Amino acid sequence: MDLGLTDRVYVLTGASRGLGYATAECLVADGARVVLSARDADAVEAASRRLGGPGHAVGVAADLADPDTPERLVAAALDTYGRIDGALASVGGPPLGSAASVSDEQWRRSFETVFLGTVRTVRTVAGALTGGGAIGLVLSTSARSPLSGLGISNGLRPGLAGVAKDVADEYGPRGVRVVALLPGRIMTDRNVQLFAATGDPERARAEAEADIPLRRLGDPAEFGRVAAFVLSPAASYLTGITLPVDGGALRGL
């Protein structure tokens, strides 16, 4: 299938590694060009080089907690490639701990980055998509079913799923699509951290795999392919949904 990605341009946050980078790889492989952002300047520069350098990817060191970040990323896309066709808003996982045990400061910092940073990115990119386009929000299966020990994620991700639905309604008449993606147990650094936090990572992984109908963890590329399709013109009638990429782990219909 031709996804129609050739020469299209996408901004991806949190994309020096993990699910954001996996999506960037898939987009570039199908002919798109990308602007990557992450807080670590060296890491995001190295990621852009791995994707082929300025002809295919550029990196911008930025923090989503900074209100100026979305405008900087849109400007980088327009200045470098002359257009923007969409974005993937991905943010690193918030601190571990139950909702009652994490501190006020951890809640505030996570809200500024995970929640408000994502909302700012969506509305800024949407404002630049004068010819239509697509925006994906990387959330978590915690948007539908709380996960033990991830109280902040359990609190913020469902709210962002609601935001995605709200803005999909608002931007739809302009041809701008918005989809929330719900990754499950995919073998990223975040899941390595979660398994390690149990004290017995091998047992934790085995238990996680036993709860997944496919009986294995996902590979980041498996998420990246889904996200690239969602952002592409091939998914032109897909908007306002929450799409699990979890090997069947969520049990709701």
C-alpha positions as CSV (number, residue, x, y, z in Angstrom):
1,M,0.0,0.0,0.0
2,D,1.2,3.5,-0.8
3,L,0.7,5.5,2.3
4,G,1.2,8.8,0.5
5,L,4.0,9.9,2.8
6,T,6.5,11.0,0.2
7,D,7.8,14.5,0.9
8,R,5.3,15.1,3.7
9,V,6.8,16.6,6.9
10,Y,6.0,15.7,10.5
11,V,7.1,17.0,13.9
12,L,7.7,14.3,16.5
13,T,8.3,15.1,20.2
14,G,10.2,12.8,22.6
15,A,11.7,11.2,19.5
16,S,15.3,10.6,20.2
17,R,14.5,7.0,21.2
18,G,11.5,4.7,22.0
19,L,8.2,5.0,20.3
20,G,8.7,8.4,18.9
21,Y,11.9,7.4,17.2
22,A,10.4,4.1,16.0
23,T,7.6,6.2,14.3
24,A,10.2,8.5,12.8
25,E,12.0,5.5,11.3
26,C,8.8,4.3,9.6
27,L,7.9,7.7,8.3
28,V,11.3,8.3,6.8
29,A,11.4,4.8,5.3
30,D,8.2,5.7,3.4
31,G,9.6,9.0,2.1
32,A,8.5,11.5,4.7
33,R,10.8,14.0,6.4
34,V,10.8,14.7,10.1
35,V,11.7,17.2,12.8
36,L,12.6,15.4,16.0
37,S,12.7,16.9,19.5
38,A,13.9,15.7,22.8
39,R,15.5,17.4,25.9
40,D,18.9,15.9,25.3
41,A,20.7,17.8,22.5
42,D,23.3,15.1,21.8
43,A,20.7,12.3,21.7
44,V,18.3,14.1,19.4
45,E,21.2,15.1,17.1
46,A,22.4,11.5,17.0
47,A,18.9,10.3,16.2
48,S,18.5,12.7,13.3
49,R,21.9,11.5,11.9
50,R,20.8,7.8,12.1
51,L,17.7,8.7,10.0
52,G,19.9,10.2,7.3
53,G,20.6,13.8,8.4
54,P,19.1,17.0,7.1
55,G,17.7,15.6,3.9
56,H,15.5,13.3,5.9
57,A,15.6,14.5,9.6
58,V,16.6,17.4,11.8
59,G,16.8,17.5,15.5
60,V,15.8,20.2,18.0
61,A,16.7,20.1,21.7
62,A,13.5,21.2,23.5
63,D,11.4,20.5,26.6
64,L,7.6,20.3,26.2
65,A,7.3,22.1,29.6
66,D,8.6,25.2,27.8
67,P,5.6,27.1,26.3
68,D,7.8,28.1,23.3
69,T,8.6,24.6,22.2
70,P,5.7,23.9,19.9
71,E,6.2,27.1,18.0
72,R,9.9,26.3,17.7
73,L,9.2,22.9,16.2
74,V,6.7,24.2,13.7
75,A,9.1,26.9,12.7
76,A,11.9,24.3,12.2
77,A,9.7,22.3,9.9
78,L,8.7,25.3,7.8
79,D,12.2,26.7,7.7
80,T,13.9,23.4,6.9
81,Y,11.3,21.7,4.6
82,G,8.8,24.4,3.7
83,R,5.8,22.7,5.0
84,I,4.2,20.7,7.8
85,D,1.7,17.9,7.5
86,G,1.2,16.7,11.1
87,A,2.8,15.7,14.4
88,L,3.3,12.9,16.9
89,A,3.2,14.1,20.5
90,S,5.1,11.7,22.6
91,V,6.2,12.4,26.2
92,G,8.4,10.2,28.5
93,G,6.6,8.4,31.2
94,P,6.0,10.3,34.5
95,P,7.5,9.3,37.8
96,L,6.5,5.9,39.3
97,G,4.3,5.7,42.4
98,S,0.7,5.6,43.4
99,A,-1.5,8.6,42.9
100,A,-1.5,9.2,46.7
101,S,2.2,8.7,47.2
102,V,3.8,11.0,44.6
103,S,4.5,14.6,45.6
104,D,2.7,17.8,44.6
105,E,5.8,18.8,42.7
106,Q,5.8,15.6,40.8
107,W,2.2,16.1,39.9
108,R,2.9,19.7,38.8
109,R,5.9,18.9,36.7
110,S,4.1,16.0,35.0
111,F,1.1,18.1,34.3
112,E,3.2,20.8,32.7
113,T,5.1,18.3,30.5
114,V,2.8,15.4,29.9
115,F,-0.6,17.1,29.8
116,L,-0.2,20.8,29.1
117,G,2.9,20.3,26.9
118,T,0.9,17.9,24.7
119,V,-2.2,20.2,24.5
120,R,0.0,23.1,23.5
121,T,1.7,21.0,20.8
122,V,-1.7,19.9,19.4
123,R,-3.2,23.3,19.1
124,T,0.0,24.9,17.7
125,V,0.5,22.2,15.1
126,A,-3.2,22.3,14.2
127,G,-3.0,26.0,13.7
128,A,-0.3,25.5,11.2
129,L,-2.1,22.8,9.2
130,T,-3.8,25.1,6.8
131,G,-4.3,22.3,4.2
132,G,-5.4,19.6,6.6
133,G,-3.2,16.9,8.2
134,A,-3.0,14.5,11.2
135,I,-1.9,14.6,14.8
136,G,-1.2,11.5,16.9
137,L,-1.0,11.5,20.7
138,V,1.1,8.8,22.3
139,L,-0.7,7.9,25.5
140,S,-1.0,4.5,27.2
141,T,-3.4,1.7,27.9
142,S,-3.7,3.5,31.3
143,A,-6.1,5.8,29.4
144,R,-8.6,3.0,29.6
145,S,-7.5,0.8,32.5
146,P,-5.3,2.0,35.4
147,L,-1.9,0.4,35.8
148,S,-0.5,-0.4,39.3
149,G,2.2,1.9,40.4
150,L,1.6,4.5,37.7
151,G,-0.7,6.9,39.5
152,I,0.2,10.0,37.5
153,S,-0.2,8.3,34.2
154,N,-3.5,6.9,35.4
155,G,-4.6,10.5,36.2
156,L,-3.3,12.3,33.1
157,R,-3.6,9.9,30.2
158,P,-7.5,9.6,30.3
159,G,-7.7,13.4,30.3
160,L,-5.6,13.6,27.2
161,A,-7.7,10.9,25.5
162,G,-10.7,13.2,26.2
163,V,-8.8,16.2,24.8
164,A,-8.0,14.2,21.6
165,K,-11.7,13.5,21.1
166,D,-12.6,17.2,21.8
167,V,-10.1,18.7,19.4
168,A,-10.9,16.0,16.7
169,D,-14.4,17.4,16.7
170,E,-13.2,21.0,16.6
171,Y,-10.5,20.6,13.9
172,G,-12.3,18.0,11.8
173,P,-14.1,20.6,9.6
174,R,-10.7,21.9,8.6
175,G,-9.5,18.4,7.5
176,V,-7.2,18.0,10.6
177,R,-7.4,14.5,12.1
178,V,-6.5,13.7,15.7
179,V,-6.0,10.1,17.0
180,A,-4.9,8.9,20.5
181,L,-2.6,5.9,20.4
182,L,-2.5,3.6,23.4
183,P,0.7,1.5,23.5
184,G,0.7,-1.4,25.9
185,R,3.7,-3.5,26.9
186,I,6.3,-2.6,24.2
187,M,9.9,-3.2,24.9
188,T,11.2,0.4,25.4
189,D,13.5,1.8,28.1
190,R,10.3,2.7,30.0
191,N,9.2,-0.9,30.3
192,V,12.7,-2.0,31.2
193,Q,12.4,0.5,34.1
194,L,9.0,-0.7,35.2
195,F,10.2,-4.3,35.2
196,A,13.3,-3.4,37.2
197,A,11.3,-1.5,39.7
198,T,9.6,-4.8,40.8
199,G,12.9,-6.2,42.0
200,D,12.5,-9.3,39.8
201,P,12.5,-8.1,36.2
202,E,12.5,-11.5,34.6
203,R,9.4,-12.6,36.6
204,A,7.7,-9.3,35.9
205,R,8.3,-9.7,32.2
206,A,7.0,-13.3,32.2
207,E,3.8,-12.2,34.1
208,A,3.3,-9.3,31.7
209,E,3.6,-11.6,28.7
210,A,1.2,-14.1,30.2
211,D,-1.5,-11.4,30.3
212,I,-1.1,-10.5,26.6
213,P,-3.1,-12.7,24.1
214,L,-0.1,-12.7,21.7
215,R,2.1,-13.9,24.7
216,R,4.9,-11.5,24.0
217,L,5.9,-7.9,24.4
218,G,5.7,-5.6,21.4
219,D,8.6,-4.3,19.4
220,P,8.8,-0.5,19.0
221,A,8.7,-0.9,15.2
222,E,5.3,-2.5,15.5
223,F,4.0,0.6,17.2
224,G,5.9,2.8,14.7
225,R,4.2,1.2,11.7
226,V,0.7,1.8,13.2
227,A,1.5,5.4,14.1
228,A,2.9,6.1,10.6
229,F,-0.2,4.8,9.0
230,V,-2.4,6.9,11.3
231,L,-0.5,10.0,10.3
232,S,-0.5,9.2,6.6
233,P,-3.1,10.2,4.0
234,A,-4.0,6.5,3.7
235,A,-5.8,6.9,7.1
236,S,-7.8,9.9,5.8
237,Y,-11.1,8.8,7.4
238,L,-9.7,8.0,10.8
239,T,-10.1,10.5,13.6
240,G,-11.4,11.0,17.1
241,I,-10.6,7.5,18.3
242,T,-8.3,5.9,20.9
243,L,-6.4,3.1,19.2
244,P,-4.7,0.4,21.3
245,V,-1.4,-1.1,20.1
246,D,-1.1,-3.7,22.9
247,G,-1.2,-7.2,21.5
248,G,-4.8,-7.5,22.7
249,A,-4.1,-6.9,26.4
250,L,-7.1,-4.5,26.9
251,R,-10.2,-6.6,27.5
252,G,-12.9,-4.0,26.8
253,L,-14.7,-4.0,23.5
